[in-house]
Amino acid sequence: MPKHFNTIKRYLSDEEKRDRATYYNEFSDDFDQIDVEEFVKKDIFDESIILKCLNCGFQEEVDYDIISECWDEFDSDYPESYCIKCNKPTVVPLDVYNRLKKK
């Protein structure tokens, strides 16, 4: 199912990729080790999403992996959540917020 909202992709620098690969290798078994220099050659990015509350307007940027784990794509075209500020179930992606508010 296609996403009906945008995410933000930020490509990691070589140093960030090297740090992540090294950190991974520190905590993995010998047979699970990855080649750090091969990992650095890949395009790796962090993906986030801006969420905004339809009720109070609170806005935050959240790691997309967290949102995607609890979003049921079969029930909704976009993730919905509770606002940490006003505790209403009205937090949606910024694109959706703008469409619903017609901005």
C-alpha positions in Angstrom: 0.0 0.0 0.0 1.4 3.4 -0.9 2.1 5.9 1.8 -0.2 9.0 1.7 2.3 11.2 3.5 6.0 12.2 3.3 8.9 11.1 5.4 12.3 12.8 5.8 15.4 10.9 4.7 18.8 12.0 6.0 21.8 10.2 4.5 24.4 9.3 7.0 28.0 10.5 6.7 30.8 7.9 6.2 31.8 8.5 9.9 28.3 7.9 11.1 28.1 4.6 9.1 31.5 3.6 10.3 30.4 4.2 14.0 27.2 2.2 13.5 28.9 -0.7 11.9 31.6 -0.8 14.6 29.0 -0.5 17.3 27.1 -3.4 15.8 30.2 -5.6 15.6 30.9 -4.9 19.3 27.7 -6.6 20.3 27.3 -9.3 17.7 28.6 -12.9 17.5 31.7 -13.6 15.4 29.7 -15.1 12.6 27.4 -12.0 12.5 30.1 -9.5 12.0 29.8 -7.0 9.1 32.6 -5.6 7.0 32.8 -2.0 8.1 34.3 -0.6 5.0 31.7 -2.3 2.8 29.0 -0.9 5.0 30.4 2.6 4.6 30.2 2.3 0.8 26.4 1.8 1.0 23.8 4.5 0.9 22.4 4.4 4.5 19.8 6.9 5.8 17.7 7.7 8.8 14.1 8.2 8.1 11.8 10.3 10.2 8.3 11.8 10.0 6.8 15.0 11.3 3.6 14.5 13.3 1.2 17.2 14.3 -1.9 17.2 16.6 -5.2 18.2 15.0 -6.4 19.4 18.4 -3.7 21.5 20.0 -1.1 21.9 17.2 1.8 20.2 19.0 4.4 19.0 16.5 7.3 16.7 16.7 9.7 14.8 14.5 9.8 11.0 15.2 11.9 8.1 13.9 9.8 6.5 11.2 10.7 3.0 12.3 8.9 3.6 15.6 5.7 4.8 13.8 5.8 2.0 11.2 5.9 -0.7 13.9 2.7 0.4 15.5 0.8 1.6 12.3 -1.7 -0.9 10.8 -1.6 0.0 7.1 -4.7 -2.1 6.5 -6.9 0.1 8.7 -5.7 3.5 7.7 -3.8 5.3 4.9 -1.7 7.1 7.5 -0.6 6.6 11.1 -2.6 8.1 13.9 -1.6 8.4 17.5 -2.3 10.1 20.8 -0.8 13.6 21.5 1.7 13.7 24.3 0.7 17.3 25.1 -3.2 17.1 25.1 -3.7 13.3 25.3 -6.2 13.3 22.4 -6.1 10.7 19.6 -5.5 13.3 17.0 -1.8 13.1 16.0 -1.3 12.6 12.2 1.5 13.2 9.7 2.1 16.8 8.8 1.0 16.3 5.2 -2.3 14.8 6.4 -2.7 17.6 9.0 -2.3 20.2 6.2 -4.8 18.4 4.0 -7.4 18.1 6.8 -6.9 21.7 7.8 -6.7 22.8 4.1 -3.5 24.7 4.4 
